[in-house]
Each structure stands twice: as structure tokens, then as C-alpha cells.
Amino acid sequence: MGAAASKVGDSAPSTGIEQHSIDWVPIEERHGKPSSVGAIWFVGSLNLTGLATGVVTLSMGASLVWTVIATVLGSLFGTFFMAFHSAQGPQLGLPQLVQSRPQFGYLGAALTVWVFALVNYLAFNTSDALLSGQAMNLLTGIPNGLGYLLAAAIATVIALFGYEWIHRLNRWLTWPFVVVTAAITVAALFGGGLPAGVWDAGPFELAPFMLVFVFVAGFQLGWAPYVSDYSRYLKPDVPARSTFWWTYLPSAISGIWVFLLGAVISAGAPEGTDPVTALKLAADRLFSGFGAVAVVVLLIGLLSIMAINQYGGSLTMISIVDSFRPVKPTRTIRVVTIGIMLVAVGTVSTLVGIDRFNWFFANVVVVLTYLFIPWTAINLVDYFFVRRGLYVVKEIFNPNGIYGRWGWRGNLAYAIGLACMAPFMVITGLYVGPVAKILGGVDCSIFVGLPVAGACYWAFARSLDLAAERRMVREEGLLEPLH
């Protein structure tokens, strides 16, 4: 059965370094509890990038009060869809993006969804690199570029060890991070740095309110292309609702907390202050020297996320290569692809520079939101409403299999969804769609792309021969109906 079968059935003795990459995780290697997923997604936002997200929201034109409201609503909205992707992991035992082949095709997924996902990893890790370099510079005085390399080296080791160590690290970090973030919150709210009248709501303006909403929802949705990578080792009898809630609540709570903290810290800092310096200024108001402690702790959290992005970027590169030439999922290829991520991110971050962080980060998150909204709708509709979690795993790795090279249903639904979103889009300083102009700069594209792409795919999928596919699922004997 060749390379396709090897991705389904091979397993290796357990060691410190993860062996699997894009292949199916055998049942006998499944372990852990849904609560372990909670640690990943709680700590996932408690870092410098999460804080910077809040800093950027306050620069979008709304008052602090309206920024807070838009942030809460956007986070609850974006995390909802992200958590449903997480619920796919225990059932399928596959990385998130490999699951896109049944909708988009063997090559189709590689040339559309996976390319966008790779850009997602590079962009977010570039933001992480800029912040880690600035943090190292602020703490030690070393150049930003060297600071990034030191931070990335640590993240690379974590990414190389993979799934188990990423989970373990985040479990260790959870409670120390809660304590330090709580102290930073006290400093930001009661340290005396906020200007008078900062809590006056002021007039409601829909345009900046929606910019914040889409930005925050997009940040949370940015986890979707790899969220089930960290639930795929759970046993398949774990209920989908359990994985959903252990993803949704920790991610939404920590996200809202750190985003709002970033906005408050920004309100108390001089205009134009970068997120790391703003954090240090706010924390030092609690007591002298606490600013350095706060930066160190959130930098450690950032290293964990850099590792997750390097790990996910590695899996995506392997998936793209595998779509053109079957590859054996070995440790060597993971080392090579993680190394490529390190060099690429270092190059881009040097070109962007910390001075342009807010502009880069804001536009990157919004553009990636547009690219992943139709994919999210298609992937979730296919999993929960069309195929109901039942796929032929070996066929996902077969270039000539039942899912085809080009999944016209997924690709056409994606194109229609994206085209319908375009008139409603707002990319600050770069593009405002014609409908958004009529609406006074209000971005409501997210409410267009989700239903349009999902409905189109559901309609196109009515022509699928699901009865024949389910017979193949039963014959393969790897997947059972959803719990």
C-alpha cells in the first residue's frame, strides 16, 4: 500500500522527541485528558503578542470603553468557531490542515488553504519575533535581531520535541502566569497612569467598533488552522462537547483578559510607545523592578507560542511537500522545516522592524481573517453537517483517492465566499470595499463570508455519494460515529 498506508499505520517507540508529523496517530498512542487542551489555550494568549493585540485595538479609533465592549464580543465570536475545530482532533487523530483535503482536494488544499496557513504562521511568528527581540533589548540591551535569535532558538527546541512537551510546558506555566498577570492588571488599573476621563464612553461610532471586533475575532480565529493539532492525541471516545468547552472557555477568558489589559496599558502610556515598553512602564507603577519581571514572564509565554507557530508551520510545509511528492514523516524533515521557519521569520522581522509593529500586526491579522473565514465555514460544515466526522483516513493520503486532486466543491465555495466578502472589507490605509464605503467604513465582511461559504458548500455537497464513502469508512475500521 506504499506511502499512504505508512502514514496511517506506522508507529515508533515513544521518546522525548515526537515522531509523528502529518500522519494519523494510532489509537494505542492516544492519551491525555481534555483539560490538558485547556492549559494550551489559556496560556496561549497570556504573552506579549496577546498584550500587543490589546495595544493595537486602542489605536483603531474607538474610546477605551467601546474598545472593551468590542473586544469582549469579538473574542467570544471568534473563539466559538476556533473551538469547534479543536473538537475534530480526538475523532480524526490528524493535524487540522490535512483535514482540508476531503473538501479542497489533494492538490487543491496545498495550493490554497495550506499556502494561506503558512503565511499565517510566518506572519504571527514575525510579530512574535519583533516583540521577543524588543523584550530582550529592553531587558539586556542586546540588539533586537540577536534577541530574536536567542528567543527563537529556545522556541525551536520546544517545537522539535513537539506535542507532549508543548502541553507539559503550558501546564507548568498556567498558575504562575495567572499570578503575574493579575499583578500587572492591578498595576494597570490602580497604578495611577490612566488619564482623567479615560472611562468616559463617548459617542458610539460603528466603524472603529467593527474594526476592533473583526481584529479580535480574527486573532482568535487565527488559531483555527492548527487548533486540533493539540487535541489529536486524545482518545476518540472523548466527546466533542468536552474538547469544545476545554478550548472555548480557557481561550476566550484568557484572550479577553490580556486584550483588555493591553488596551488599558496603552491608554496609560505615551502615544506611540511600543507594547513591550508600555508593559514595563505600567508594571513598574506597582513597585520598582516589577516591570522587568512582567516582561520576562510574558516573554516566556511568547516563547511557548513561538514554538507552537514553528511546530504548526513545520507541519504545514511537510503537508505541502507531501501533496506533490509523498514524504515519510520523520524527525529529520521536522528539523529541516522548523529551521526554514526560523530563517524566514528572522528575515521578515528584520525588514519590518519594531517601529512598524502596530501597522504590520493590525493589517496581517485582518487580512488573514478574510482568508480563513470561508475555509472555517467550509471545514466545519463538512465535518459536522455533511460527513459528520466520518472520513476514510487512508484516502486522505492517497493522491488518486476518492477525495480527488481538486475538490471543486470546497474551492468554488471558498472563491464565492471570498468574492462576496470583498465589497465589505476594510484594510486600514490599503483598501475599503465599495459597500464598506457606503456604510461609512464599517467592516461587516465576517458576517457575509461565513454564511455564504458554508451555505454554498452544503449545497454543492448534496451531490456527494456519502453512502459509498461510509461503507469505505466501516471497511477501514478506524473511525466511529461522533460521540
C-alpha positions as CSV (number, residue, x, y, z in Angstrom):
1,M,0.0,0.0,0.0
2,G,3.1,2.2,0.0
3,A,3.4,5.7,1.4
4,A,-0.2,6.3,2.0
5,A,-0.6,3.3,4.2
6,S,2.6,4.1,6.2
7,K,1.0,7.4,7.2
8,V,-1.9,5.5,8.7
9,G,-0.4,2.5,10.4
10,D,3.3,3.2,11.3
11,S,4.2,3.9,14.9
12,A,7.5,4.3,16.7
13,P,8.6,3.7,20.3
14,S,7.9,6.7,22.5
15,T,10.8,9.0,23.1
16,G,11.4,12.6,24.2
17,I,11.2,13.9,20.6
18,E,7.8,13.4,18.9
19,Q,7.9,11.1,15.9
20,H,4.6,11.9,14.2
21,S,4.1,14.9,12.0
22,I,1.2,14.9,9.5
23,D,0.4,11.2,9.8
24,W,-2.6,9.6,11.7
25,V,-2.0,9.0,15.4
26,P,-2.7,5.3,16.1
27,I,-5.3,4.6,18.8
28,E,-2.7,2.9,21.1
29,E,-0.7,6.1,21.2
30,R,-3.7,8.3,22.2
31,H,-3.6,9.6,25.7
32,G,-4.3,12.6,27.9
33,K,-7.5,14.4,29.1
34,P,-9.4,17.3,27.5
35,S,-8.3,19.5,30.4
36,S,-4.7,19.4,29.1
37,V,-6.0,21.2,26.0
38,G,-7.3,23.9,28.4
39,A,-3.8,24.7,29.5
40,I,-2.6,25.2,26.0
41,W,-5.3,27.7,25.1
42,F,-5.3,29.5,28.4
43,V,-1.6,30.2,28.4
44,G,-1.8,30.7,24.6
45,S,-2.9,34.4,25.0
46,L,-1.0,35.3,28.2
47,N,2.1,36.6,26.4
48,L,3.5,39.7,24.7
49,T,1.6,39.1,21.5
50,G,-1.7,38.8,23.3
51,L,-0.9,42.0,25.1
52,A,0.1,43.7,21.9
53,T,-3.3,42.8,20.4
54,G,-5.0,44.9,23.1
55,V,-2.5,47.7,22.5
56,V,-3.3,47.7,18.8
57,T,-7.1,47.8,19.4
58,L,-6.9,51.1,21.2
59,S,-5.2,52.6,18.1
60,M,-8.3,51.9,15.9
61,G,-10.2,55.0,16.9
62,A,-12.8,53.9,19.5
63,S,-12.8,55.1,23.1
64,L,-11.5,52.7,25.7
65,V,-15.0,51.8,26.9
66,W,-16.2,50.9,23.4
67,T,-12.9,49.1,22.7
68,V,-13.5,47.0,25.7
69,I,-17.1,46.1,24.6
70,A,-16.0,45.3,21.0
71,T,-13.1,43.2,22.3
72,V,-15.3,41.0,24.5
73,L,-17.8,40.4,21.8
74,G,-15.2,39.8,19.1
75,S,-13.3,37.4,21.3
76,L,-16.4,35.4,22.2
77,F,-17.4,35.3,18.5
78,G,-14.0,34.2,17.0
79,T,-13.2,31.7,19.7
80,F,-16.6,29.9,19.1
81,F,-15.5,28.8,15.6
82,M,-11.9,28.0,16.7
83,A,-13.2,25.7,19.5
84,F,-15.3,23.7,17.1
85,H,-12.1,23.0,15.0
86,S,-10.4,21.7,18.2
87,A,-13.3,19.3,18.7
88,Q,-12.2,17.5,15.5
89,G,-8.9,16.3,16.9
90,P,-9.8,13.3,19.0
91,Q,-12.1,11.9,16.3
92,L,-9.7,12.1,13.4
93,G,-6.3,12.0,15.0
94,L,-4.9,14.2,12.2
95,P,-3.4,17.7,12.0
96,Q,-6.0,20.3,11.3
97,L,-5.0,21.2,7.8
98,V,-4.7,17.7,6.5
99,Q,-8.4,17.5,7.3
100,S,-9.0,20.0,4.4
101,R,-8.2,17.5,1.7
102,P,-11.7,16.0,1.6
103,Q,-13.1,19.5,1.0
104,F,-10.4,21.0,-1.3
105,G,-8.7,18.0,-2.8
106,Y,-5.2,16.6,-2.5
107,L,-3.6,19.4,-4.5
108,G,-6.3,21.9,-4.0
109,A,-5.7,22.1,-0.3
110,A,-2.0,22.5,-0.8
111,L,-2.3,25.4,-3.2
112,T,-4.9,27.4,-1.4
113,V,-5.6,26.7,2.2
114,W,-2.1,25.5,3.2
115,V,-0.3,28.3,1.5
116,F,-2.5,30.8,3.4
117,A,-1.9,28.8,6.6
118,L,1.9,29.0,6.0
119,V,1.6,32.8,5.6
120,N,-0.4,32.8,8.8
121,Y,2.4,31.1,10.7
122,L,5.1,33.3,9.2
123,A,3.1,36.5,9.9
124,F,2.3,35.6,13.5
125,N,5.8,34.4,14.3
126,T,7.2,37.6,12.7
127,S,5.1,39.6,15.2
128,D,6.4,37.3,18.0
129,A,9.9,37.8,16.7
130,L,9.6,41.6,16.8
131,L,8.2,41.5,20.3
132,S,10.7,39.0,21.7
133,G,13.6,41.0,20.2
134,Q,12.3,44.2,21.7
135,A,11.9,42.5,25.1
136,M,15.4,41.1,25.0
137,N,16.7,44.5,24.1
138,L,14.8,46.2,26.9
139,L,16.0,43.6,29.5
140,T,19.6,43.2,28.5
141,G,20.5,45.9,25.9
142,I,21.4,43.4,23.2
143,P,20.3,44.2,19.6
144,N,16.8,43.3,18.7
145,G,17.9,40.8,16.0
146,L,20.2,38.9,18.3
147,G,17.4,38.9,20.9
148,Y,15.1,37.3,18.4
149,L,17.6,34.6,17.6
150,L,18.1,33.7,21.2
151,A,14.3,33.5,21.8
152,A,13.8,31.6,18.5
153,A,16.5,29.1,19.5
154,I,14.6,28.2,22.7
155,A,11.3,28.0,20.8
156,T,12.9,25.8,18.2
157,V,13.9,23.2,20.8
158,I,10.4,23.1,22.2
159,A,8.9,22.8,18.7
160,L,11.3,19.9,17.9
161,F,10.3,18.0,21.0
162,G,6.7,18.6,19.9
163,Y,3.2,17.8,21.1
164,E,3.9,16.3,24.5
165,W,6.4,19.0,25.6
166,I,4.3,21.8,24.4
167,H,1.4,20.5,26.5
168,R,3.7,20.0,29.5
169,L,5.2,23.4,29.3
170,N,1.8,25.1,29.2
171,R,0.6,23.1,32.2
172,W,3.6,24.3,34.2
173,L,3.1,27.9,33.2
174,T,-0.6,28.3,33.9
175,W,-0.7,29.3,37.6
176,P,2.5,31.4,37.7
177,F,1.1,33.3,34.7
178,V,-2.3,33.8,36.4
179,V,-0.5,35.4,39.5
180,V,1.8,37.7,37.5
181,T,-0.9,38.8,35.0
182,A,-3.2,39.6,38.0
183,A,-0.5,41.8,39.5
184,I,0.0,43.5,36.1
185,T,-3.7,44.1,36.0
186,V,-3.7,45.7,39.4
187,A,-0.8,48.0,38.3
188,A,-2.5,49.0,35.1
189,L,-5.8,49.8,36.7
190,F,-4.7,51.3,40.0
191,G,-1.1,52.4,39.5
192,G,-2.1,56.0,38.6
193,G,-1.1,56.1,35.0
194,L,-4.5,56.4,33.4
195,P,-5.5,59.9,32.2
196,A,-8.6,61.6,33.6
197,G,-11.9,60.8,31.8
198,V,-10.5,57.6,30.3
199,W,-13.6,55.7,31.3
200,D,-16.0,58.1,29.6
201,A,-17.6,56.1,26.9
202,G,-18.1,59.0,24.5
203,P,-20.2,58.7,21.3
204,F,-20.7,55.3,19.7
205,E,-19.1,55.0,16.3
206,L,-19.8,51.8,14.4
207,A,-16.8,51.9,12.0
208,P,-14.0,51.8,14.7
209,F,-16.1,49.5,16.8
210,M,-16.3,46.9,14.0
211,L,-12.6,47.3,13.2
212,V,-11.8,46.2,16.8
213,F,-14.4,43.4,16.6
214,V,-13.1,42.0,13.4
215,F,-9.5,42.3,14.5
216,V,-10.0,40.5,17.8
217,A,-12.3,37.9,16.3
218,G,-9.7,37.3,13.6
219,F,-6.9,36.9,16.2
220,Q,-8.9,34.2,17.9
221,L,-9.8,32.6,14.6
222,G,-6.1,32.7,13.7
223,W,-5.7,29.6,15.9
224,A,-8.2,27.6,13.8
225,P,-5.8,26.3,11.2
226,Y,-3.8,24.4,13.9
227,V,-6.0,24.2,16.9
228,S,-6.8,20.4,16.6
229,D,-3.1,19.7,16.2
230,Y,-3.1,19.9,20.0
231,S,-6.1,17.6,20.6
232,R,-5.3,14.9,18.0
233,Y,-3.6,12.7,20.6
234,L,-6.7,12.5,22.7
235,K,-8.7,9.2,22.6
236,P,-11.5,9.1,20.0
237,D,-14.1,8.4,22.7
238,V,-13.6,11.9,24.1
239,P,-16.9,13.8,23.5
240,A,-16.8,16.7,21.1
241,R,-18.5,18.9,23.6
242,S,-15.8,18.2,26.1
243,T,-13.0,19.3,23.8
244,F,-15.0,22.3,22.6
245,W,-15.5,23.7,26.1
246,W,-12.0,23.0,27.3
247,T,-10.9,25.0,24.3
248,Y,-13.5,27.7,24.2
249,L,-13.6,28.8,27.8
250,P,-9.8,28.9,28.5
251,S,-9.1,30.7,25.2
252,A,-11.9,33.2,25.5
253,I,-11.3,34.0,29.1
254,S,-7.5,34.5,28.8
255,G,-7.9,36.3,25.5
256,I,-10.4,38.8,26.8
257,W,-8.2,39.3,29.9
258,V,-5.0,40.0,28.1
259,F,-6.6,42.0,25.3
260,L,-8.3,44.3,27.7
261,L,-5.1,44.6,29.8
262,G,-3.2,45.6,26.7
263,A,-5.8,48.3,25.9
264,V,-5.7,49.7,29.4
265,I,-1.8,49.7,29.4
266,S,-1.8,51.5,26.1
267,A,-4.2,54.1,27.4
268,G,-1.8,54.9,30.2
269,A,1.3,55.1,28.0
270,P,2.7,57.9,25.9
271,E,1.4,57.9,22.4
272,G,3.5,55.7,20.0
273,T,5.0,53.6,22.8
274,D,5.7,50.0,21.7
275,P,3.8,47.3,23.5
276,V,6.8,45.9,25.5
277,T,7.9,49.4,26.8
278,A,4.2,50.2,27.6
279,L,4.0,47.0,29.7
280,K,7.2,47.8,31.6
281,L,6.0,51.3,32.4
282,A,2.7,50.1,33.7
283,A,4.1,47.3,35.8
284,D,6.8,49.5,37.4
285,R,4.0,51.6,38.8
286,L,3.2,48.7,41.2
287,F,6.7,48.7,42.5
288,S,10.1,49.4,41.1
289,G,11.6,46.5,39.2
290,F,8.2,44.7,38.6
291,G,8.3,45.9,35.0
292,A,11.3,43.7,34.2
293,V,9.6,40.8,35.9
294,A,6.4,41.3,33.9
295,V,8.3,41.5,30.6
296,V,10.3,38.3,31.5
297,V,7.1,36.3,32.3
298,L,5.2,37.4,29.2
299,L,8.3,36.7,27.1
300,I,8.4,33.2,28.4
301,G,4.8,32.8,27.4
302,L,5.7,34.2,24.0
303,L,8.4,31.5,23.6
304,S,5.7,28.9,24.1
305,I,3.6,30.5,21.3
306,M,6.6,30.8,19.0
307,A,7.2,27.1,19.5
308,I,3.5,26.4,18.6
309,N,3.8,28.5,15.4
310,Q,7.1,26.9,14.4
311,Y,5.6,23.4,15.0
312,G,2.5,24.3,13.0
313,G,4.5,25.9,10.2
314,S,6.6,22.8,10.1
315,L,3.5,20.5,9.7
316,T,2.1,22.8,7.0
317,M,5.4,22.8,5.0
318,I,5.5,19.0,5.2
319,S,1.9,18.8,4.1
320,I,2.5,21.0,1.1
321,V,5.6,19.0,0.0
322,D,3.7,15.7,0.6
323,S,0.9,16.8,-1.8
324,F,3.4,16.9,-4.7
325,R,5.8,14.1,-3.6
326,P,5.0,11.7,-0.8
327,V,7.3,12.1,2.2
328,K,7.9,9.9,5.2
329,P,7.1,11.8,8.4
330,T,10.4,11.6,10.1
331,R,12.2,13.7,12.7
332,T,14.7,14.8,10.1
333,I,12.1,16.5,7.9
334,R,10.7,18.3,11.0
335,V,14.1,19.6,11.9
336,V,14.6,20.9,8.4
337,T,11.2,22.6,8.1
338,I,11.5,24.1,11.6
339,G,14.9,25.5,10.6
340,I,13.3,27.1,7.5
341,M,10.7,28.7,9.6
342,L,13.4,30.2,11.9
343,V,15.3,31.7,9.0
344,A,12.2,33.0,7.1
345,V,10.8,34.7,10.2
346,G,14.1,36.3,11.1
347,T,14.4,37.8,7.6
348,V,10.9,39.2,7.5
349,S,11.1,40.6,11.1
350,T,14.3,42.4,10.2
351,L,12.6,44.0,7.2
352,V,9.6,45.1,9.2
353,G,11.2,46.4,12.4
354,I,9.6,47.1,15.7
355,D,8.7,50.7,14.8
356,R,6.2,49.4,12.3
357,F,4.8,46.7,14.5
358,N,1.3,48.1,15.1
359,W,0.7,48.7,11.3
360,F,2.1,45.3,10.4
361,F,0.3,43.3,13.1
362,A,-3.1,45.0,12.6
363,N,-3.2,44.5,8.8
364,V,-1.8,41.0,8.9
365,V,-4.5,39.8,11.4
366,V,-7.3,41.4,9.4
367,V,-6.1,40.0,6.0
368,L,-5.7,36.5,7.4
369,T,-9.2,36.8,9.0
370,Y,-10.6,37.4,5.5
371,L,-8.6,34.4,4.1
372,F,-9.7,31.9,6.8
373,I,-13.4,32.9,7.2
374,P,-14.6,30.9,4.1
375,W,-12.3,28.0,5.0
376,T,-13.7,27.8,8.6
377,A,-17.2,27.7,7.3
378,I,-16.5,25.0,4.7
379,N,-14.4,22.8,7.0
380,L,-17.0,22.9,9.9
381,V,-20.0,22.4,7.6
382,D,-18.3,19.4,6.0
383,Y,-17.2,17.9,9.4
384,F,-20.4,18.4,11.4
385,F,-23.2,18.5,8.9
386,V,-22.1,16.7,5.7
387,R,-19.7,13.9,6.6
388,R,-20.4,14.0,10.4
389,G,-16.9,13.2,11.3
390,L,-16.6,10.1,9.1
391,Y,-13.7,10.1,6.7
392,V,-11.6,7.4,5.0
393,V,-8.2,8.1,6.6
394,K,-6.1,6.3,4.0
395,E,-7.8,8.1,1.2
396,I,-6.8,11.4,2.7
397,F,-3.2,10.4,2.0
398,N,-4.0,8.9,-1.5
399,P,-3.4,11.5,-4.3
400,N,-5.6,9.4,-6.6
401,G,-8.2,8.6,-4.0
402,I,-11.9,9.3,-3.5
403,Y,-11.3,12.9,-2.4
404,G,-9.6,13.8,-5.7
405,R,-6.8,16.2,-6.6
406,W,-9.1,19.2,-6.9
407,G,-12.1,19.4,-4.7
408,W,-14.3,21.6,-6.8
409,R,-17.0,21.9,-4.1
410,G,-14.6,23.4,-1.5
411,N,-12.6,25.6,-3.9
412,L,-15.7,27.0,-5.6
413,A,-17.5,27.7,-2.2
414,Y,-14.3,29.3,-1.0
415,A,-14.0,31.6,-4.1
416,I,-17.6,32.6,-3.9
417,G,-17.4,33.3,-0.1
418,L,-14.2,35.4,-0.6
419,A,-15.7,37.3,-3.5
420,C,-18.8,38.2,-1.6
421,M,-16.8,39.4,1.3
422,A,-14.6,41.7,-0.7
423,P,-17.1,44.6,-1.1
424,F,-17.5,44.7,2.7
425,M,-13.8,44.6,3.7
426,V,-11.7,47.3,5.3
427,I,-7.9,47.1,5.4
428,T,-6.8,50.3,7.1
429,G,-4.8,52.5,4.8
430,L,-4.9,50.0,1.9
431,Y,-8.4,49.1,0.9
432,V,-12.0,49.9,1.6
433,G,-14.7,47.9,-0.2
434,P,-17.5,49.8,-2.1
435,V,-20.2,48.6,0.3
436,A,-18.0,49.4,3.3
437,K,-17.6,52.9,1.9
438,I,-21.3,53.4,1.6
439,L,-21.6,52.1,5.2
440,G,-19.1,54.7,6.4
441,G,-16.1,52.4,6.7
442,V,-18.0,49.7,8.6
443,D,-16.5,46.2,8.1
444,C,-19.1,43.5,8.3
445,S,-17.4,41.1,5.9
446,I,-17.1,38.4,8.6
447,F,-21.0,38.2,8.7
448,V,-21.1,37.7,4.9
449,G,-18.3,35.2,4.4
450,L,-19.3,32.7,7.0
451,P,-22.9,32.0,5.9
452,V,-22.2,32.4,2.1
453,A,-19.3,29.9,2.0
454,G,-20.9,27.5,4.4
455,A,-24.3,27.5,2.5
456,C,-22.6,27.1,-0.9
457,Y,-20.5,24.2,0.3
458,W,-23.5,22.5,1.9
459,A,-25.5,22.9,-1.4
460,F,-22.6,21.6,-3.5
461,A,-22.0,18.6,-1.1
462,R,-25.5,17.3,-1.8
463,S,-24.1,15.6,-4.9
464,L,-21.6,13.5,-2.8
465,D,-22.0,9.8,-2.7
466,L,-21.9,9.6,1.1
467,A,-23.3,6.1,1.3
468,A,-20.4,4.7,-0.6
469,E,-17.9,6.7,1.4
470,R,-19.4,5.5,4.7
471,R,-19.1,1.9,3.5
472,M,-15.4,2.5,3.0
473,V,-15.2,4.1,6.5
474,R,-16.7,0.9,8.0
475,E,-14.3,-1.3,6.0
476,E,-11.3,0.7,7.1
477,G,-12.4,0.4,10.7
478,L,-10.5,3.4,12.1
479,L,-13.3,5.9,12.8
480,E,-16.6,5.5,14.6
481,P,-19.6,7.8,14.5
482,L,-19.3,11.0,16.5
483,H,-19.9,10.9,20.3
